[in-house]
Amino acid sequence: MCVYNSIVDAATGVPLRGVVLKKPEEMDYERDEVKVVMFTGNGWSSMGKDLETPNYNGETKVKDKCPVKCTFLDDKQSHTFVDVVIFEAQPLGSWGYDYLSKPPKFPMKEPGQAYAAFSFEHSIYFPIQTEPEYLKYIDMNMTLFEDANIPITSTCSWGVMTNGSIDNFRDAPVKPFKKKQKHCVFFASNCFGGGAIYRTEYIKDLQKYIPVDAYGSCLHNKDLEKEDKDGNIFDNLGKSMNIKSRITGGYLFGLAFENNNITNYVTEKVYTVMLSGAVPIYMGAPNIDSYVPRKSIIKTDDFESPEALANYLKYLAKNESAYNEYFEWKKEPYPQSVIDNYKNCVFYSADCRLCQTVHAFREMKKKQLGDGFRVNYGEPDNVKHEKRVVSFTEKSCVIAKPTPETESKFTNNIDGVSMGAWIFVTKKVDDMNHVGFTFGNNVLKLFVNGLLDVEMDLQHQLDIHHKLLMRIGCRGTFNGMMDDISIWARELTTSEISKTMFEKMSGNEEKLLMYFTFNSGEVQDYSENKVMIINTETTIVDHDYQELRLDCCSKKGR
């Protein structure tokens, strides 16, 4: 069950007015169904289904029934029919800043639809999740961090294989002190990527004072038994977690060092050691105490140097009673913070909490869209799933003709325009760009791909109203393709213009005069005004998803 009473906009941090989660008993399971698609794939998170091995976390679990029917669809082409589209940072943006040179495909958001950002990693590795020009399309997020609308954690029963519960930690067997090896064990494949180099150097220093058996490829000095070398660990990560836990349980101490020391960035490392029956030596999140029972771990931050830590570990290795104090927590109730974090394990409840949040979001959006949506205005249901654009030649002309029309005329032509030494609206062939014009206070502004490109003073104020005759093309100077076109009787802000790049109009927006799309196979106005269209010599063609280009304004290099 989600503990939040309201939803905060993922991009601005401002609460979304009118979005309130229902109590479970207030929901109708079938009627309140929420449909979800993970646009970048659902390969590991087990969202929308019970846990069955083999899987990512090595655990079987029948999830609690969600108060709202939560249906996950596998085909990303179904994105127009769902209530929420999820984008995972890693497959969307790839590693580092690859998305700047290889822009990902990004779909148009339907009116009333929610876009959710999902990430199980931090932004050092996958920085797209902090890009403002990406986040402006995002309504809610599921991450490890405290600003998440739907918080997720790694506080899970990793590698237990059988039905998981929070008591797996308390019930995990602990080998007798005398049967354990009196030093440390370490598993890692990443020695240098991201912040891993710092933990690697720390362990190198630690090894000068106490043995550390390293089974992974990083600092490798100990081989696995033959039966434990069963292919690539990522082929069956859950089984690998189980093997790691079994081996770690034969040692007094297991090193649980994160790649980076970031608040709330707590991964499976500390939990696999806890489940093994060894004592975790932890380096990582400064707020780790909120994620583990009292006095269940030893923190490197509590020691001034690796040598000081090693001396303490050697003391414990000679004092059974002092060592066993690190298991006294098994006799105590779990702290509430640990219980809450376990409930928020990404594999257990993230899908249900997402659907509850989206349901509340959808109910709020329905009121804004009105009863006439997709009937009297907006794209009809049988049209919205198509991806089409209009192709112009020198002979093409589209005229939007209000009845009765005004004598004033406004012509939208895409030409090369020059003024003195400046030339603008020049783009390479086959490069799709979003172009916007605004007129206000006798100033014309040109926006390209959501950014202000140039502005110039006008001699007089241009009057745009609902009786305006609109011509698109018609001068024999444009040869190319156009996607959705919207005409407004007010000056849009930079933010509003930018968001129209990947958001469809509902058709009933305030002072929206005309909204043309081509997805029906014809030029249609889907605004409330339903303007007559005269279409000459144009062709409607299928088109792929647009690219989400962030090279203009990425945080990189700022």
LUMKELUM-183582 format. One record per residue (C-alpha): residue number from 1; residue in three letters; x, y, z. Coordinates in steps of 0.02 Angstrom, whole numbers, m for minus. Example, Ala and Ser with C-alpha at 12.3 -4.5 7.8 and 13.67 -1.06 7.14 Angstrom:
# LUMKELUM-183582
   k   r      X      Y      Z
   1 ala    615   m225    390
   2 ser    684    m53    357
//
This chain:
# LUMKELUM-183582
   k   r      X      Y      Z
   1 met      0      0      0
   2 cys     66    173    m44
   3 val     92    284    107
   4 tyr     79    449     13
   5 asn    m78    557     16
   6 ser    m26    663   m132
   7 ile     88    652   m283
   8 val    231    772   m315
   9 asp    275    820   m494
  10 ala    436    726   m534
  11 ala    513    870   m629
  12 thr    468   1019   m519
  13 gly    442    943   m347
  14 val    275   1035   m334
  15 pro    126    934   m269
  16 leu      0    893   m404
  17 arg   m163    970   m348
  18 gly   m312    855   m340
  19 val   m213    693   m342
  20 val   m260    593   m187
  21 leu   m238    406   m165
  22 lys   m392    307   m120
  23 lys   m392    189     26
  24 pro   m386      6    m29
  25 glu   m563    m26     33
  26 glu   m627    118    m76
  27 met   m566     41   m238
  28 asp   m658    m71   m361
  29 tyr   m533   m203   m419
  30 glu   m599   m231   m595
  31 arg   m670    m58   m634
  32 asp   m513     31   m574
  33 glu   m394    m71   m684
  34 val   m231     17   m727
  35 lys   m135    m34   m883
  36 val     54    m17   m889
  37 val    190    m39  m1018
  38 met    377    m33   m986
  39 phe    434     53  m1145
  40 thr    614     m2  m1121
  41 gly    573   m182  m1072
  42 asn    532   m281   m915
  43 gly    677   m402   m911
  44 trp    722   m412   m728
  45 ser    604   m320   m609
  46 ser    462   m450   m610
  47 met    334   m309   m613
  48 gly    159   m370   m643
  49 lys    192   m551   m593
  50 asp    238   m660   m445
  51 leu    420   m705   m416
  52 glu    475   m873   m485
  53 thr    653   m935   m498
  54 pro    761   m921   m597
  55 asn    751   m733   m584
  56 tyr    855   m580   m544
  57 asn    845   m588   m354
  58 gly    840   m777   m329
  59 glu    676   m786   m235
  60 thr    501   m857   m252
  61 lys    359   m752   m184
  62 val    173   m736   m210
  63 lys    137   m550   m203
  64 asp     m3   m477   m100
  65 lys   m160   m440   m201
  66 cys   m161   m260   m258
  67 pro   m319   m157   m221
  68 val   m320   m105   m404
  69 lys   m307   m225   m550
  70 cys   m133   m194   m619
  71 thr   m104   m258   m796
  72 phe     70   m252   m874
  73 leu     83   m262  m1064
  74 asp    243   m323  m1148
  75 asp    230   m237  m1317
  76 lys    291    m57  m1315
  77 gln    184    m23  m1468
  78 ser     35    m30  m1349
  79 his     94    130  m1264
  80 thr    m52    231  m1331
  81 phe   m179    118  m1245
  82 val   m105    115  m1069
  83 asp   m123    228   m920
  84 val     62    241   m884
  85 val    221    217   m985
  86 ile    378    173   m886
  87 phe    552    222   m944
  88 glu    701    139   m860
  89 ala    857    248   m860
  90 gln    983    112   m902
  91 pro    908     44  m1065
  92 leu    837    215  m1114
  93 gly    997    316  m1101
  94 ser   1129    179  m1097
  95 trp   1292    203  m1002
  96 gly   1354    376   m958
  97 tyr   1314    510  m1087
  98 asp   1290    393  m1235
  99 tyr   1115    463  m1258
 100 leu   1188    628  m1318
 101 ser   1266    550  m1473
 102 lys   1136    411  m1489
 103 pro    968    490  m1445
 104 pro    838    363  m1386
 105 lys    669    345  m1471
 106 phe    531    427  m1370
 107 pro    342    413  m1395
 108 met    212    551  m1394
 109 lys    119    561  m1229
 110 glu    m70    541  m1240
 111 pro   m182    666  m1148
 112 gly   m214    606   m971
 113 gln    m75    478   m982
 114 ala     65    468   m853
 115 tyr    249    447   m891
 116 ala    352    367   m752
 117 ala    542    364   m734
 118 phe    611    204   m660
 119 ser    789    177   m602
 120 phe    875     53   m489
 121 glu   1042    142   m508
 122 his   1115    313   m468
 123 ser   1143    453   m592
 124 ile   1333    439   m593
 125 tyr   1316    288   m707
 126 phe   1153    337   m793
 127 pro   1140    528   m794
 128 ile    990    536   m910
 129 gln    880    517   m756
 130 thr    930    692   m697
 131 glu    916    781   m866
 132 pro    787    923   m849
 133 glu    740    911  m1034
 134 tyr    694    728  m1005
 135 leu    612    752   m836
 136 lys    492    885   m900
 137 tyr    392    744   m981
 138 ile    395    637   m823
 139 asp    247    641   m703
 140 met    311    522   m569
 141 asn    465    419   m529
 142 met    515    255   m449
 143 thr    691    265   m381
 144 leu    799    225   m230
 145 phe    804    407   m179
 146 glu    705    510    m56
 147 asp    620    621   m186
 148 ala    535    471   m268
 149 asn    346    469   m285
 150 ile    352    280   m277
 151 pro    507    236   m173
 152 ile    592     71   m207
 153 thr    732    m17   m113
 154 ser    850   m165   m123
 155 thr    796   m221     51
 156 cys    747   m393     m9
 157 ser    780   m577     30
 158 trp    914   m598   m103
 159 gly    955   m776   m155
 160 val    847   m867    m27
 161 met    767   m963   m172
 162 thr    614  m1012    m68
 163 asn    467   m901    m21
 164 gly    542   m740     43
 165 ser    492   m641    197
 166 ile    576   m515    311
 167 asp    607   m656    435
 168 asn    732   m731    315
 169 phe    857   m614    396
 170 arg    818   m668    573
 171 asp    805   m852    527
 172 ala    965   m860    423
 173 pro   1077   m993    503
 174 val   1242   m937    579
 175 lys   1387  m1059    578
 176 pro   1472  m1087    746
 177 phe   1611   m962    779
 178 lys   1745  m1096    783
 179 lys   1696  m1165    612
 180 lys   1715   m997    523
 181 gln   1871   m935    438
 182 lys   1939   m793    544
 183 his   1954   m661    409
 184 cys   1857   m575    267
 185 val   1779   m625    103
 186 phe   1744   m510    m46
 187 phe   1647   m532   m210
 188 ala   1654   m402   m349
 189 ser   1683   m394   m536
 190 asn   1697   m205   m548
 191 cys   1865   m140   m489
 192 phe   1873     33   m566
 193 gly   1706     86   m644
 194 gly   1619    236   m566
 195 gly   1672    253   m384
 196 ala   1728     71   m368
 197 ile   1910    122   m377
 198 tyr   1898    197   m202
 199 arg   1834     36   m123
 200 thr   1966    m61   m219
 201 glu   2106     46   m149
 202 tyr   2031     32     26
 203 ile   2030   m159     14
 204 lys   2209   m161    m49
 205 asp   2259    m67    108
 206 leu   2151   m180    217
 207 gln   2238   m334    146
 208 lys   2403   m273    217
 209 tyr   2336   m305    393
 210 ile   2207   m446    376
 211 pro   2176   m579    242
 212 val   2035   m545    118
 213 asp   1983   m689      6
 214 ala   1924   m612   m159
 215 tyr   1822   m733   m266
 216 gly   1768   m610   m400
 217 ser   1872   m544   m545
 218 cys   1914   m389   m443
 219 leu   2071   m421   m336
 220 his   2046   m607   m372
 221 asn   2149   m721   m260
 222 lys   2030   m865   m225
 223 asp   1943   m984   m344
 224 leu   1765  m1048   m331
 225 glu   1736  m1234   m319
 226 lys   1702  m1315   m488
 227 glu   1517  m1343   m451
 228 asp   1495  m1157   m415
 229 lys   1567  m1102   m582
 230 asp   1405  m1117   m679
 231 gly   1417   m995   m823
 232 asn   1399   m806   m820
 233 ile   1331   m742   m653
 234 phe   1207   m631   m746
 235 asp   1128   m781   m833
 236 asn   1050   m827   m666
 237 leu   1092   m688   m546
 238 gly    977   m756   m410
 239 lys   1071   m921   m407
 240 ser   1236   m827   m402
 241 met   1173   m731   m250
 242 asn   1134   m896   m166
 243 ile   1309   m963   m201
 244 lys   1386   m801   m139
 245 ser   1285   m809     22
 246 arg   1332   m991     53
 247 ile   1518   m958     32
 248 thr   1513   m798    134
 249 gly   1433   m891    279
 250 gly   1596   m986    305
 251 tyr   1686   m825    355
 252 leu   1674   m712    506
 253 phe   1661   m556    397
 254 gly   1594   m514    224
 255 leu   1642   m352    138
 256 ala   1486   m258     78
 257 phe   1562   m108    m11
 258 glu   1451     m5   m127
 259 asn   1517     67   m291
 260 asn   1478    242   m227
 261 asn   1440    317    m57
 262 ile   1273    402    m91
 263 thr   1125    430     25
 264 asn    992    295      1
 265 tyr   1101    200   m122
 266 val   1093     34    m30
 267 thr   1107   m117   m144
 268 glu   1098   m305   m118
 269 lys   1277   m316    m53
 270 val   1240   m290    132
 271 tyr   1089   m405    128
 272 thr   1176   m553     47
 273 val   1306   m547    187
 274 met   1171   m534    321
 275 leu   1078   m682    247
 276 ser   1240   m783    245
 277 gly   1265   m779    433
 278 ala   1425   m675    424
 279 val   1445   m498    490
 280 pro   1440   m365    352
 281 ile   1583   m240    344
 282 tyr   1494    m94    259
 283 met   1554     52    154
 284 gly   1423    155     65
 285 ala   1265    253    104
 286 pro   1287    371    253
 287 asn   1109    330    309
 288 ile   1133    141    309
 289 asp   1067    130    488
 290 ser    891    157    420
 291 tyr    909      1    314
 292 val    978   m129    435
 293 pro    942   m188    614
 294 arg   1034   m109    760
 295 lys   1215   m165    779
 296 ser   1205   m288    635
 297 ile   1349   m216    533
 298 ile   1522   m140    554
 299 lys   1544     25    461
 300 thr   1711     77    388
 301 asp   1666    258    428
 302 asp   1684    218    613
 303 phe   1871    188    590
 304 glu   2004    313    547
 305 ser   2096    195    429
 306 pro   2094     20    353
 307 glu   2227    m28    480
 308 ala   2115     25    625
 309 leu   1971    m76    552
 310 ala   2084   m228    530
 311 asn   2140   m216    711
 312 tyr   1959   m217    770
 313 leu   1916   m366    659
 314 lys   2065   m462    727
 315 tyr   2004   m422    903
 316 leu   1832   m493    863
 317 ala   1911   m646    782
 318 lys   1988   m688    952
 319 asn   1835   m645   1058
 320 glu   1682   m752   1022
 321 ser   1567   m662   1143
 322 ala   1609   m491   1070
 323 tyr   1584   m558    894
 324 asn   1416   m635    936
 325 glu   1350   m466    993
 326 tyr   1326   m429    808
 327 phe   1187   m558    805
 328 glu   1091   m498    958
 329 trp    976   m401    840
 330 lys    898   m569    791
 331 lys    814   m572    963
 332 glu    739   m398    943
 333 pro    593   m327    841
 334 tyr    643   m254    673
 335 pro    657    m64    673
 336 gln    509     17    584
 337 ser    625     93    453
 338 val    687    m82    406
 339 ile    508   m146    395
 340 asp    458      0    283
 341 asn    609    m23    171
 342 tyr    576   m210    156
 343 lys    396   m173    103
 344 asn    466    m57    m30
 345 cys    578   m192   m105
 346 val    570   m164   m292
 347 phe    520   m345   m323
 348 tyr    377   m350   m197
 349 ser    263   m199   m207
 350 ala    328    m72   m333
 351 asp    204   m125   m466
 352 cys     53   m111   m352
 353 arg    106     56   m277
 354 leu    135    123   m452
 355 cys    m39     70   m507
 356 gln   m120    149   m354
 357 thr    m28    311   m389
 358 val    m72    308   m574
 359 his   m254    274   m534
 360 ala   m262    432   m429
 361 phe   m171    530   m565
 362 arg   m292    465   m697
 363 glu   m445    515   m596
 364 met   m378    692   m580
 365 lys   m339    702   m767
 366 lys   m513    640   m814
 367 lys   m589    796   m737
 368 gln   m473    907   m840
 369 leu   m509    816  m1003
 370 gly   m698    827   m987
 371 asp   m835    712  m1049
 372 gly   m813    763  m1231
 373 phe   m634    701  m1245
 374 arg   m606    586  m1395
 375 val   m788    615  m1446
 376 asn   m807    802  m1477
 377 tyr   m622    846  m1473
 378 gly   m455    758  m1465
 379 glu   m401    610  m1571
 380 pro   m529    468  m1570
 381 asp   m480    300  m1496
 382 asn   m466    220  m1668
 383 val   m339    351  m1723
 384 lys   m225    384  m1574
 385 his   m114    230  m1597
 386 glu    m58    278  m1772
 387 lys    108    368  m1805
 388 arg     88    470  m1965
 389 val    150    635  m2035
 390 val    101    740  m2185
 391 ser    220    754  m2332
 392 phe    225    917  m2431
 393 thr    289    955  m2605
 394 glu    298   1121  m2697
 395 lys    117   1093  m2752
 396 ser     48   1057  m2579
 397 cys    m70   1172  m2486
 398 val   m173   1150  m2329
 399 ile   m302   1283  m2287
 400 ala   m393   1289  m2121
 401 lys   m552   1385  m2158
 402 pro   m661   1442  m2012
 403 thr   m843   1481  m2048
 404 pro   m868   1626  m2069
 405 glu   m686   1672  m2099
 406 thr   m605   1838  m2059
 407 glu   m524   1950  m2188
 408 ser   m359   1936  m2096
 409 lys   m246   1793  m2150
 410 phe    m96   1711  m2068
 411 thr     20   1603  m2171
 412 asn    136   1474  m2095
 413 asn    276   1440  m2220
 414 ile    439   1353  m2181
 415 asp    567   1453  m2279
 416 gly    748   1499  m2261
 417 val    737   1672  m2181
 418 ser    879   1797  m2178
 419 met    897   1964  m2092
 420 gly   1061   2056  m2115
 421 ala   1205   1940  m2071
 422 trp   1091   1817  m1979
 423 ile   1010   1666  m2057
 424 phe    892   1553  m1962
 425 val    778   1402  m1985
 426 thr    911   1312  m2086
 427 lys    918   1127  m2046
 428 lys    997    979  m2134
 429 val    895    864  m2245
 430 asp    801    722  m2157
 431 asp    823    806  m1988
 432 met    654    819  m1899
 433 asn    640    975  m1793
 434 his    508   1053  m1684
 435 val    474   1235  m1732
 436 gly    368   1360  m1635
 437 phe    321   1543  m1658
 438 thr    247   1661  m1530
 439 phe    184   1840  m1549
 440 gly    164   1952  m1398
 441 asn    200   2134  m1355
 442 asn    247   2166  m1537
 443 val    387   2036  m1525
 444 leu    402   1881  m1634
 445 lys    498   1735  m1557
 446 leu    559   1582  m1648
 447 phe    588   1420  m1552
 448 val    681   1271  m1623
 449 asn    669   1105  m1529
 450 gly    594   1192  m1379
 451 leu    730   1323  m1361
 452 leu    721   1508  m1404
 453 asp    819   1532  m1564
 454 val    789   1714  m1612
 455 glu    668   1856  m1577
 456 met    629   2014  m1674
 457 asp    520   2169  m1654
 458 leu    363   2187  m1759
 459 gln    293   2349  m1826
 460 his    120   2310  m1756
 461 gln     32   2185  m1645
 462 leu    m30   2030  m1737
 463 asp   m209   1982  m1694
 464 ile   m240   1795  m1693
 465 his   m416   1733  m1656
 466 his   m535   1588  m1692
 467 lys   m596   1659  m1860
 468 leu   m421   1661  m1932
 469 leu   m391   1587  m2105
 470 met   m237   1476  m2094
 471 arg   m128   1423  m2240
 472 ile      8   1291  m2224
 473 gly    126   1275  m2371
 474 cys     36   1350  m2522
 475 arg    183   1456  m2583
 476 gly    280   1319  m2670
 477 thr    432   1341  m2559
 478 phe    420   1194  m2439
 479 asn    463   1014  m2480
 480 gly    463    902  m2327
 481 met    360    826  m2187
 482 met    263    896  m2039
 483 asp    196    815  m1883
 484 asp     62    885  m1765
 485 ile     22   1072  m1780
 486 ser    m63   1177  m1646
 487 ile   m119   1359  m1659
 488 trp   m158   1460  m1503
 489 ala   m239   1628  m1466
 490 arg   m114   1663  m1327
 491 glu     74   1671  m1309
 492 leu    140   1505  m1246
 493 thr    284   1501  m1123
 494 thr    450   1421  m1167
 495 ser    407   1274  m1055
 496 glu    238   1249  m1139
 497 ile    314   1254  m1312
 498 ser    449   1132  m1263
 499 lys    327   1006  m1192
 500 thr    224   1001  m1352
 501 met    371    912  m1434
 502 phe    316    747  m1356
 503 glu    140    780  m1291
 504 lys    m22    772  m1387
 505 met   m159    900  m1357
 506 ser   m326    850  m1283
 507 gly   m413    978  m1396
 508 asn   m501   1076  m1258
 509 glu   m352   1175  m1193
 510 glu   m384   1357  m1155
 511 lys   m371   1466  m1312
 512 leu   m319   1322  m1423
 513 leu   m383   1374  m1596
 514 met   m331   1227  m1704
 515 tyr   m247   1060  m1677
 516 phe   m200    964  m1833
 517 thr   m139    784  m1832
 518 phe   m123    664  m1978
 519 asn   m140    497  m1890
 520 ser   m312    460  m1965
 521 gly   m239    464  m2140
 522 glu   m311    637  m2172
 523 val   m277    813  m2110
 524 gln   m396    837  m1964
 525 asp   m426    975  m1837
 526 tyr   m456    894  m1667
 527 ser   m484   1055  m1571
 528 glu   m656   1101  m1504
 529 asn   m674   1220  m1652
 530 lys   m671   1082  m1785
 531 val   m608   1196  m1923
 532 met   m644   1148  m2104
 533 ile   m488   1084  m2195
 534 ile   m453   1105  m2381
 535 asn   m308    989  m2424
 536 thr   m218    992  m2591
 537 glu    m75    881  m2652
 538 thr    m16    815  m2483
 539 thr     23    635  m2439
 540 ile      2    553  m2268
 541 val    144    433  m2228
 542 asp    189    319  m2083
 543 his    328    379  m1969
 544 asp    434    310  m1829
 545 tyr    454    376  m1652
 546 gln    546    541  m1637
 547 glu    716    550  m1554
 548 leu    735    626  m1381
 549 arg    880    742  m1417
 550 leu    965    812  m1263
 551 asp   1130    868  m1339
 552 cys   1064   1046  m1344
 553 cys   1049   1067  m1158
 554 ser   1123    921  m1063
 555 lys   1192    946   m888
 556 lys   1357    878   m954
 557 gly   1488   1014   m960
 558 arg   1382   1146   m875
//
